[in-house]
Amino acid sequence: MNIFAEFTTRVQAAVKALDLPRPLSDQELDRITVESPRDPAHGDLATNAAMVLSKPLGMKPRDLADQIAAALATDAEVAEVSVAGPGFINLRVKQVVWQRVLGAVVNGGLDFGRSALGGGAKVNVEYVSANPTGPMHVGHTRGAVFGDALANLLAFAGYEVTREYYINDAGSQIDTLARSAFLRYREALGEDIGEIPAGLYPGDYLKPVGEELAKAHGKALLEMGEDAALPIVKEAAISGMMELIRGDLKLLNVHHDVFFSERTLHQRNEGGESPIDRMLDVLRGRDLVYEGTLPPPKGQLPEDWEDREQTLFRATGFGDDIDRPLKKSDGSYTYFAADVAYFLSKYERGFKEMVYVLGADHGGYVKRLEAVGKAISGGSSEVIVRLCQLVKLFRAGEPVRMSKRAGDFVTLRDVVEEVGRDPVRFMMLFRKNDAPLDFDFQKVTEQSKDNPVFYVQYGHARCCSVLRQAAEELNGQDLSDAALSAADYAALSDSGELELIGKLAMWPKMVDAAAEAHEPHRIAFFLHDLASSLHAHWNRGKEMPQLRFINPENTELTLARLALVRAVSLVLASGLAILGVDAPQEMR
């Protein structure tokens, strides 16, 4: 049950029933929204109907608002209608509406709020996609959590979601990885390799790769020479690094459906054609590439810049700043060419929406990715890029030093093993993705109301505690969801109780809004707000015993209040599941 959607339909029906200067189109009626008023004192619901329809109808907003308000006043579930300012319409609904909301939550269980917004549309969410050159560092953590939570949110909102990881296993960084692993192989054979040369990866995480190579090949790789051995070492190093990365992601409860290898885009079939070759043929067939020159970059010229004719993608025709080169001077393809071929793969797999979760340092990629999407799909698919800003680590206000194991950065594993998966995930989502984030190890492990993840999880645990206590005190009383859904909710009349029900009523709308905006942090904020209302009402019960959830002398009232507690626990658990965070039944 989504009361905002339900009352939007009622307002539309009321408008259509009026004697208007002309009929309104469905598109015009779709502009009507029903929201919560900014000030709860104004009512339970507010609609913009008069404000958005007055101009197309040639009417004064206030005059139209008065007519709409009069029509809504006849609704059996509307207690009061008022017009404010230039034409905003505020509604107060009768208690039966809140009773239906509470019943819908208890009956719906963890599926309450699940939406059909996506209509089963196929969405690809690509996130993490870290180079397989070492363990995941804390900079990857935020994008991993954001992408995973966004995928969960979109699935809950009715989309068919594929979670994808693009393995950057081609290019110079992989050659560097192979040389670094070959050095560790020599070390495993007993050779003193001394200090790791500049330009190679210095972390100890490559030692196991070297040891596995020594165990599998003995000295054979040395005897065949480095050039011949490097392809073998490269395969082992990529495999070892991806195993390491998968382990790190599992520790964070991050999962992918597809691991897509960049190297497959360069591999040629029996006819000698690679996916990038085919992509270029597709673009040529649509006149999306040409041979031309680019103007020199602004400012000081890079040493490797060449004033030459090259194969260019017509990116400026689709909103990019410049046309993009697809081939290097040596005839090999640019990294961007692989990006285009990768998008073509996604498009041909049937995805209508492609979400890229990138680090803030990839902001320059946004326009070019959007241009690729428009060009290849002809505008039939949408490219959405979400950038995740940096995370700064602190311990009691002091910056955290680098990891010894990784060599030059703090690893994801370091953070999760110290504070736990749930605090990491929740806190990475308790701020909008494009805002910088300070993560303090001490603060996220405090058991206090100042720690958001503890506060929300404690809210769920508190609900479970109340239900356990009720089972003990009301021995033999049926407290199943079926029994609670049959309780008399008319007994709930306190302002704190009604506030909680009002928050629960917002959950379906919140799911849709967060999914449409691709902003899972809204879920974290909502859960914190709901938990705050729960704790506040609990504290009122300490001072006013008549508000306590369990009253053995009044079973009817107790069952209604337990239904409310159960409903809060269900929404908290549902929201935490979207964030990938546990909903504990008790706090230890």
C-alpha positions as CSV (number, residue, x, y, z in Angstrom):
1,M,0.0,0.0,0.0
2,N,1.4,3.4,-1.1
3,I,-0.9,6.0,0.3
4,F,0.8,8.7,-1.7
5,A,0.2,6.9,-5.0
6,E,-3.3,6.0,-3.8
7,F,-4.2,9.6,-3.0
8,T,-2.6,10.9,-6.2
9,T,-5.1,8.7,-8.0
10,R,-7.9,10.2,-5.9
11,V,-6.8,13.7,-6.6
12,Q,-6.7,13.0,-10.3
13,A,-10.2,11.6,-10.2
14,A,-11.4,14.6,-8.3
15,V,-9.9,17.0,-10.9
16,K,-11.4,15.1,-13.8
17,A,-14.8,15.3,-12.2
18,L,-14.7,19.1,-12.1
19,D,-16.4,21.3,-14.6
20,L,-13.2,22.6,-16.2
21,P,-12.6,24.9,-19.2
22,R,-11.3,21.9,-21.2
23,P,-10.5,18.2,-20.6
24,L,-7.0,17.5,-19.3
25,S,-4.7,15.0,-21.0
26,D,-3.2,12.1,-19.1
27,Q,0.2,13.7,-19.4
28,E,-1.1,16.9,-17.7
29,L,-2.8,14.8,-14.9
30,D,0.5,12.9,-14.4
31,R,2.1,16.2,-13.1
32,I,-0.1,15.9,-10.0
33,T,1.8,14.7,-6.9
34,V,0.9,14.0,-3.3
35,E,3.7,14.5,-0.7
36,S,4.1,14.9,3.0
37,P,3.8,18.6,4.0
38,R,7.0,20.2,5.1
39,D,5.3,21.2,8.3
40,P,3.2,18.3,9.8
41,A,1.0,20.9,11.4
42,H,-0.4,21.7,8.0
43,G,-1.8,18.1,7.6
44,D,-1.0,14.6,6.6
45,L,-0.7,15.0,2.9
46,A,-0.3,17.9,0.4
47,T,-0.9,18.1,-3.3
48,N,0.3,20.5,-6.0
49,A,-2.7,19.9,-8.3
50,A,-3.9,23.4,-8.5
51,M,-0.4,24.9,-8.9
52,V,0.6,22.7,-11.9
53,L,-2.8,22.7,-13.7
54,S,-3.9,26.4,-13.3
55,K,-1.7,27.7,-16.1
56,P,-2.7,25.1,-18.8
57,L,-6.4,25.6,-17.8
58,G,-6.1,29.4,-17.8
59,M,-7.4,29.6,-14.1
60,K,-6.1,31.3,-11.0
61,P,-4.4,28.7,-8.8
62,R,-6.4,29.6,-5.7
63,D,-9.7,29.4,-7.5
64,L,-8.8,26.0,-8.9
65,A,-7.6,24.9,-5.5
66,D,-10.9,25.8,-3.9
67,Q,-12.8,23.6,-6.4
68,I,-10.4,20.7,-6.0
69,A,-10.6,21.0,-2.2
70,A,-14.4,21.0,-2.2
71,A,-14.3,17.8,-4.3
72,L,-11.8,16.1,-2.0
73,A,-13.8,17.0,1.1
74,T,-16.4,14.5,-0.1
75,D,-13.9,11.6,0.1
76,A,-15.0,9.2,2.9
77,E,-11.4,8.9,4.1
78,V,-10.6,12.6,4.2
79,A,-11.2,14.3,7.5
80,E,-10.2,17.9,6.6
81,V,-9.1,19.8,3.5
82,S,-7.5,23.3,3.5
83,V,-6.0,25.6,0.9
84,A,-2.8,27.4,1.8
85,G,-0.9,30.3,0.1
86,P,-1.4,30.7,-3.6
87,G,-3.1,27.3,-4.0
88,F,-1.4,24.4,-2.1
89,I,-4.0,21.9,-0.9
90,N,-3.4,20.1,2.5
91,L,-5.3,17.0,3.6
92,R,-5.9,15.4,6.9
93,V,-7.0,11.7,6.6
94,K,-9.1,9.7,8.9
95,Q,-7.7,7.1,11.3
96,V,-8.9,4.3,9.1
97,V,-6.2,5.2,6.6
98,W,-3.4,4.8,9.1
99,Q,-5.0,1.5,10.3
100,R,-4.9,0.2,6.7
101,V,-1.2,1.2,6.4
102,L,-0.3,-0.7,9.6
103,G,-2.2,-3.7,8.4
104,A,-0.5,-3.6,5.0
105,V,2.9,-3.6,6.7
106,V,2.2,-6.5,8.9
107,N,0.5,-8.5,6.1
108,G,3.2,-7.6,3.6
109,G,6.1,-8.5,5.8
110,L,9.5,-7.9,4.4
111,D,7.9,-7.3,0.9
112,F,6.0,-4.2,2.1
113,G,7.3,-1.4,0.0
114,R,8.5,-3.7,-2.8
115,S,7.7,-1.8,-6.0
116,A,6.8,-2.4,-9.6
117,L,8.4,0.8,-10.6
118,G,11.0,-0.9,-12.8
119,G,8.5,-3.0,-14.6
120,G,11.1,-5.7,-15.1
121,A,13.4,-3.5,-17.2
122,K,16.9,-4.9,-17.5
123,V,19.5,-2.8,-15.7
124,N,23.3,-3.4,-15.7
125,V,25.1,-2.0,-12.6
126,E,28.8,-2.1,-13.1
127,Y,30.8,-1.3,-9.9
128,V,34.2,-1.8,-8.3
129,S,36.0,-2.9,-11.5
130,A,39.3,-2.4,-9.8
131,N,42.5,-3.2,-11.7
132,P,43.5,-6.7,-10.7
133,T,46.9,-5.5,-9.6
134,G,46.5,-6.0,-5.8
135,P,44.1,-6.1,-2.9
136,M,41.2,-3.7,-2.7
137,H,41.9,-0.5,-0.9
138,V,39.7,1.7,1.1
139,G,39.1,3.9,-2.0
140,H,37.4,1.0,-3.7
141,T,35.3,0.3,-0.6
142,R,32.8,3.1,-1.1
143,G,32.1,2.3,-4.7
144,A,31.7,-1.4,-3.9
145,V,29.2,-0.7,-1.2
146,F,27.3,2.0,-3.1
147,G,27.1,-0.2,-6.3
148,D,25.9,-3.2,-4.3
149,A,23.3,-1.3,-2.4
150,L,22.1,0.4,-5.5
151,A,21.7,-2.9,-7.2
152,N,19.7,-4.2,-4.2
153,L,17.5,-1.1,-4.3
154,L,16.8,-1.3,-8.0
155,A,15.9,-5.0,-7.7
156,F,13.5,-4.2,-4.8
157,A,12.0,-1.5,-7.0
158,G,11.1,-4.0,-9.7
159,Y,14.1,-3.9,-12.1
160,E,15.8,-7.0,-13.4
161,V,19.4,-6.2,-12.2
162,T,22.7,-7.7,-13.3
163,R,25.7,-6.9,-11.1
164,E,28.8,-6.6,-13.2
165,Y,32.6,-6.3,-12.6
166,Y,34.7,-5.2,-15.5
167,I,38.2,-6.8,-15.2
168,N,40.8,-4.4,-16.5
169,D,43.1,-7.2,-17.4
170,A,44.7,-5.7,-20.5
171,G,47.2,-2.8,-20.8
172,S,50.4,-1.6,-19.3
173,Q,49.4,-2.1,-15.7
174,I,49.0,-5.8,-16.3
175,D,52.5,-6.0,-17.8
176,T,53.8,-4.3,-14.7
177,L,51.9,-6.8,-12.6
178,A,53.5,-9.7,-14.5
179,R,57.0,-8.3,-14.0
180,S,56.3,-7.7,-10.3
181,A,55.0,-11.3,-9.9
182,F,58.1,-12.6,-11.8
183,L,60.3,-10.9,-9.3
184,R,58.4,-12.6,-6.4
185,Y,58.8,-15.9,-8.3
186,R,62.6,-15.4,-8.3
187,E,62.4,-14.6,-4.6
188,A,60.4,-17.8,-3.9
189,L,63.2,-19.7,-5.5
190,G,65.6,-18.3,-3.0
191,E,67.1,-15.4,-4.9
192,D,67.8,-12.2,-3.0
193,I,65.8,-9.7,-5.1
194,G,66.8,-6.7,-2.9
195,E,64.6,-3.6,-2.9
196,I,61.6,-3.6,-5.2
197,P,62.5,-1.5,-8.3
198,A,60.6,1.7,-8.8
199,G,57.6,1.2,-11.1
200,L,56.8,-2.3,-9.9
201,Y,54.2,-3.2,-7.3
202,P,55.9,-3.4,-3.9
203,G,53.3,-5.1,-1.7
204,D,53.7,-8.5,0.0
205,Y,50.4,-9.6,-1.6
206,L,52.3,-10.9,-4.6
207,K,54.5,-13.3,-2.6
208,P,51.8,-16.1,-2.7
209,V,51.7,-15.8,-6.5
210,G,55.4,-16.1,-6.7
211,E,55.3,-19.1,-4.3
212,E,52.6,-20.8,-6.4
213,L,54.6,-20.2,-9.6
214,A,57.7,-21.7,-8.0
215,K,55.8,-24.7,-6.8
216,A,54.2,-25.3,-10.2
217,H,57.1,-24.6,-12.5
218,G,60.3,-24.9,-10.4
219,K,63.1,-23.1,-12.2
220,A,61.6,-23.7,-15.7
221,L,60.4,-20.2,-16.1
222,L,63.9,-18.8,-15.4
223,E,65.4,-21.1,-17.9
224,M,63.0,-20.0,-20.7
225,G,63.8,-16.4,-20.1
226,E,61.6,-13.5,-18.9
227,D,60.0,-12.6,-22.2
228,A,58.8,-16.2,-22.8
229,A,57.8,-16.6,-19.1
230,L,55.9,-13.4,-18.7
231,P,52.7,-14.6,-20.4
232,I,52.5,-17.6,-18.1
233,V,53.3,-15.4,-15.1
234,K,50.6,-12.9,-16.3
235,E,47.9,-15.5,-16.2
236,A,48.8,-16.7,-12.8
237,A,49.1,-13.2,-11.4
238,I,45.7,-12.1,-12.8
239,S,44.1,-15.3,-11.4
240,G,45.7,-14.8,-8.0
241,M,44.7,-11.1,-7.8
242,M,41.1,-11.8,-8.8
243,E,40.9,-14.5,-6.2
244,L,42.2,-12.0,-3.7
245,I,39.7,-9.4,-4.8
246,R,36.8,-11.8,-4.7
247,G,37.8,-12.7,-1.2
248,D,37.8,-9.0,-0.2
249,L,34.4,-8.4,-1.8
250,K,32.9,-11.4,0.0
251,L,34.2,-10.1,3.3
252,L,32.2,-6.9,2.6
253,N,29.1,-8.9,1.4
254,V,29.5,-7.6,-2.1
255,H,28.5,-9.9,-4.9
256,H,28.6,-9.8,-8.7
257,D,26.7,-11.8,-11.3
258,V,29.2,-11.3,-14.1
259,F,32.9,-10.8,-14.2
260,F,33.7,-9.4,-17.7
261,S,37.3,-9.6,-19.0
262,E,38.6,-6.7,-21.0
263,R,41.0,-9.1,-22.7
264,T,38.1,-10.8,-24.4
265,L,37.5,-7.6,-26.3
266,H,40.9,-7.9,-27.9
267,Q,40.8,-11.6,-28.6
268,R,40.3,-12.5,-32.3
269,N,38.0,-15.2,-33.6
270,E,38.8,-17.8,-36.3
271,G,38.1,-15.1,-38.9
272,G,40.7,-12.8,-37.3
273,E,38.1,-10.3,-35.9
274,S,38.0,-9.1,-32.3
275,P,34.9,-7.6,-30.6
276,I,36.7,-4.2,-30.9
277,D,37.1,-4.7,-34.7
278,R,33.4,-5.5,-35.0
279,M,32.5,-2.5,-32.9
280,L,34.5,-0.3,-35.3
281,D,32.7,-1.8,-38.2
282,V,29.3,-1.1,-36.5
283,L,30.3,2.6,-36.0
284,R,31.6,3.0,-39.6
285,G,28.3,1.6,-40.8
286,R,26.4,4.3,-39.0
287,D,28.9,7.1,-40.0
288,L,29.9,7.5,-36.4
289,V,33.7,7.5,-37.0
290,Y,36.0,9.4,-39.4
291,E,39.6,9.9,-40.1
292,G,40.7,13.3,-38.9
293,T,42.9,15.4,-36.6
294,L,42.3,16.8,-33.1
295,P,43.3,20.3,-32.0
296,P,46.1,20.3,-29.5
297,P,45.1,20.1,-25.8
298,K,44.9,23.4,-23.9
299,G,47.9,24.4,-21.8
300,Q,51.3,22.7,-22.0
301,L,51.4,19.9,-24.6
302,P,52.0,16.4,-23.3
303,E,55.3,14.9,-24.5
304,D,53.4,12.1,-26.2
305,W,51.0,14.3,-28.1
306,E,51.0,13.8,-31.9
307,D,49.5,16.1,-34.5
308,R,48.4,13.3,-36.8
309,E,45.3,12.0,-38.6
310,Q,43.6,9.2,-36.7
311,T,40.4,7.3,-36.3
312,L,37.9,9.4,-34.3
313,F,34.5,8.7,-32.8
314,R,32.0,11.5,-33.4
315,A,31.5,12.1,-29.7
316,T,30.8,15.8,-30.0
317,G,27.6,15.0,-31.9
318,F,26.3,13.4,-28.7
319,G,27.3,15.9,-26.1
320,D,31.0,15.3,-25.5
321,D,33.6,18.1,-25.5
322,I,35.8,16.6,-28.2
323,D,35.8,13.7,-30.6
324,R,37.6,10.7,-29.2
325,P,40.4,8.7,-30.8
326,L,39.9,5.0,-31.2
327,K,43.4,4.0,-32.4
328,K,47.0,4.8,-31.3
329,S,49.8,5.8,-33.7
330,D,51.1,2.2,-33.6
331,G,47.7,0.9,-34.9
332,S,46.6,-0.6,-31.6
333,Y,43.3,0.4,-30.0
334,T,42.9,3.1,-27.3
335,Y,41.5,2.3,-23.9
336,F,38.4,4.2,-25.0
337,A,37.9,1.8,-27.9
338,A,37.6,-1.0,-25.4
339,D,35.0,1.1,-23.5
340,V,32.9,1.5,-26.6
341,A,33.1,-2.3,-27.4
342,Y,32.2,-3.1,-23.8
343,F,29.1,-0.8,-24.0
344,L,28.1,-2.5,-27.3
345,S,28.3,-5.8,-25.5
346,K,26.0,-4.6,-22.8
347,Y,23.5,-3.1,-25.3
348,E,23.4,-6.3,-27.3
349,R,22.8,-8.2,-24.1
350,G,19.5,-6.3,-23.8
351,F,20.1,-3.8,-21.1
352,K,18.0,-0.6,-21.3
353,E,19.9,1.1,-18.5
354,M,23.6,1.0,-17.8
355,V,24.8,2.3,-14.5
356,Y,28.5,3.0,-14.1
357,V,29.8,3.5,-10.5
358,L,33.2,5.2,-10.8
359,G,35.7,7.0,-8.5
360,A,35.7,10.8,-8.3
361,D,38.9,10.8,-10.4
362,H,36.9,9.5,-13.4
363,G,34.7,12.5,-13.7
364,G,36.1,13.2,-17.1
365,Y,34.6,9.9,-18.3
366,V,31.0,10.9,-17.8
367,K,30.4,12.8,-21.0
368,R,32.2,10.3,-23.2
369,L,30.3,7.4,-21.7
370,E,27.0,9.2,-22.1
371,A,27.9,10.0,-25.7
372,V,28.7,6.3,-26.4
373,G,25.4,5.3,-25.0
374,K,23.4,7.8,-27.1
375,A,25.3,6.9,-30.3
376,I,25.2,3.1,-30.1
377,S,21.6,2.8,-28.9
378,G,20.2,5.6,-30.9
379,G,18.9,7.1,-27.7
380,S,17.0,4.0,-26.7
381,S,19.1,3.2,-23.7
382,E,20.3,5.3,-20.8
383,V,23.8,5.7,-19.4
384,I,23.9,6.8,-15.7
385,V,27.2,7.5,-14.1
386,R,27.5,7.8,-10.4
387,L,30.8,9.1,-8.9
388,C,32.0,8.2,-5.4
389,Q,34.1,10.8,-3.6
390,L,37.2,10.0,-1.5
391,V,37.1,8.4,1.9
392,K,39.4,9.7,4.6
393,L,40.2,7.3,7.5
394,F,40.7,8.5,11.1
395,R,41.1,6.9,14.5
396,A,39.9,9.1,17.3
397,G,40.4,12.1,15.0
398,E,43.9,11.2,13.9
399,P,44.6,10.1,10.2
400,V,45.2,6.4,9.8
401,R,48.5,5.3,8.4
402,M,49.1,3.1,5.4
403,S,48.9,-0.7,5.5
404,K,52.1,-2.7,5.9
405,R,50.7,-5.6,4.0
406,A,49.7,-3.6,1.0
407,G,52.7,-1.4,0.9
408,D,51.3,2.0,0.2
409,F,47.6,2.1,1.0
410,V,45.0,0.9,3.6
411,T,43.2,-2.2,2.3
412,L,39.5,-2.9,2.4
413,R,40.2,-6.0,4.4
414,D,42.1,-4.0,7.1
415,V,39.0,-1.8,7.6
416,V,36.4,-4.6,7.7
417,E,38.4,-6.8,9.9
418,E,38.9,-4.0,12.5
419,V,35.4,-2.6,12.7
420,G,33.1,-5.2,11.0
421,R,31.2,-5.4,7.8
422,D,28.0,-3.7,9.0
423,P,29.5,-0.4,10.2
424,V,31.6,-0.2,7.0
425,R,28.6,-0.7,4.7
426,F,26.2,1.5,6.7
427,M,28.6,4.4,7.1
428,M,29.7,4.3,3.5
429,L,26.0,4.9,2.7
430,F,25.2,7.4,5.4
431,R,26.4,10.2,3.1
432,K,25.6,11.0,-0.5
433,N,28.0,9.3,-2.8
434,D,29.4,12.5,-4.4
435,A,30.2,14.1,-1.0
436,P,33.6,13.4,0.7
437,L,33.4,11.0,3.7
438,D,35.4,10.9,6.9
439,F,35.4,7.5,8.4
440,D,36.5,7.3,12.1
441,F,37.2,3.8,13.3
442,Q,36.4,4.7,16.9
443,K,33.1,6.5,16.2
444,V,31.7,3.7,14.0
445,T,32.2,1.1,16.8
446,E,30.7,3.2,19.6
447,Q,27.5,1.8,21.1
448,S,25.7,5.1,21.3
449,K,23.0,7.2,19.6
450,D,25.8,9.2,18.0
451,N,26.7,6.1,15.9
452,P,24.1,5.8,13.2
453,V,24.5,2.1,12.4
454,F,24.3,1.1,16.1
455,Y,21.2,3.4,16.5
456,V,19.4,1.7,13.6
457,Q,20.4,-1.9,14.4
458,Y,19.5,-1.3,18.0
459,G,16.1,-0.1,16.9
460,H,15.5,-3.5,15.2
461,A,16.9,-5.4,18.2
462,R,14.7,-3.3,20.5
463,C,11.6,-4.3,18.5
464,C,12.6,-8.0,18.8
465,S,13.2,-7.6,22.5
466,V,9.7,-6.2,23.0
467,L,8.1,-9.1,21.1
468,R,10.1,-11.7,23.1
469,Q,9.1,-10.0,26.3
470,A,5.4,-10.0,25.2
471,A,5.6,-13.8,24.4
472,E,6.8,-14.3,28.0
473,E,4.3,-12.0,29.7
474,L,1.3,-13.0,27.6
475,N,1.9,-16.7,27.9
476,G,-0.3,-18.6,25.4
477,Q,-1.4,-15.5,23.5
478,D,-1.1,-15.8,19.7
479,L,1.4,-13.2,18.6
480,S,1.8,-14.4,15.0
481,D,1.7,-11.9,12.2
482,A,-1.8,-13.2,11.3
483,A,-3.0,-12.5,14.8
484,L,-1.3,-9.1,14.9
485,S,-2.8,-8.1,11.5
486,A,-6.3,-8.8,13.0
487,A,-5.7,-6.5,16.0
488,D,-7.9,-3.4,16.5
489,Y,-5.7,-0.6,15.3
490,A,-8.3,2.0,16.3
491,A,-6.8,1.6,19.8
492,L,-3.6,3.4,18.6
493,S,-4.3,7.1,19.1
494,D,-1.1,8.6,20.8
495,S,0.8,11.1,18.8
496,G,4.0,9.0,19.0
497,E,2.1,5.9,17.7
498,L,0.6,7.9,14.8
499,E,4.0,9.4,14.0
500,L,5.5,5.9,13.7
501,I,2.7,4.8,11.4
502,G,3.1,7.9,9.3
503,K,6.8,7.1,8.9
504,L,5.9,3.5,7.9
505,A,3.5,4.9,5.3
506,M,6.4,6.8,3.6
507,W,8.5,3.6,3.1
508,P,7.0,2.6,-0.4
509,K,7.4,6.2,-1.6
510,M,10.9,6.4,-0.3
511,V,11.9,3.2,-2.1
512,D,10.6,4.6,-5.4
513,A,12.2,8.0,-4.9
514,A,15.6,6.5,-4.0
515,A,15.5,4.1,-6.9
516,E,14.5,6.8,-9.4
517,A,17.3,9.0,-8.2
518,H,19.8,6.1,-7.9
519,E,20.5,7.3,-4.3
520,P,20.7,4.5,-1.7
521,H,21.8,6.9,0.9
522,R,18.1,8.0,1.2
523,I,17.3,4.5,2.5
524,A,20.0,4.9,5.2
525,F,18.6,8.4,6.2
526,F,15.1,7.0,6.3
527,L,16.0,4.1,8.6
528,H,17.8,6.4,10.9
529,D,14.8,8.7,11.1
530,L,12.4,5.8,11.7
531,A,14.7,4.4,14.4
532,S,14.9,7.8,16.0
533,S,11.1,8.0,16.2
534,L,11.0,4.5,17.7
535,H,13.5,5.3,20.4
536,A,11.8,8.6,21.2
537,H,8.5,6.9,21.7
538,W,10.1,4.2,23.8
539,N,11.6,6.8,26.1
540,R,8.2,8.5,26.5
541,G,7.0,5.1,27.8
542,K,9.5,5.3,30.6
543,E,8.0,8.4,31.9
544,M,4.3,7.5,31.0
545,P,3.6,3.9,31.8
546,Q,0.3,4.1,29.9
547,L,2.3,4.3,26.6
548,R,4.3,1.1,27.1
549,F,3.9,-1.5,24.4
550,I,2.9,-4.3,26.8
551,N,-0.1,-4.0,29.1
552,P,-1.2,-7.4,30.4
553,E,-4.4,-5.8,31.7
554,N,-5.4,-4.6,28.2
555,T,-4.8,-7.3,25.7
556,E,-6.6,-5.5,22.8
557,L,-4.4,-2.4,23.2
558,T,-1.3,-4.5,23.6
559,L,-1.9,-6.5,20.4
560,A,-2.3,-3.3,18.5
561,R,0.9,-1.8,19.9
562,L,2.8,-5.1,19.2
563,A,1.5,-4.9,15.6
564,L,3.1,-1.5,15.4
565,V,6.4,-2.8,16.9
566,R,6.4,-5.7,14.5
567,A,5.7,-3.3,11.5
568,V,8.6,-1.1,12.5
569,S,10.9,-4.1,12.8
570,L,9.9,-5.3,9.3
571,V,10.6,-2.0,7.6
572,L,13.9,-1.6,9.4
573,A,14.9,-5.2,8.4
574,S,13.8,-4.6,4.8
575,G,15.7,-1.4,4.6
576,L,18.9,-2.8,6.2
577,A,18.7,-5.7,3.7
578,I,18.8,-3.2,0.8
579,L,21.9,-1.7,2.3
580,G,23.4,-5.2,2.8
581,V,23.5,-4.7,6.6
582,D,22.3,-7.3,9.1
583,A,19.2,-6.7,11.2
584,P,20.2,-8.3,14.6
585,Q,17.6,-9.6,17.0
586,E,19.7,-8.6,19.9
587,M,22.8,-6.4,20.4
588,R,25.8,-7.9,22.1
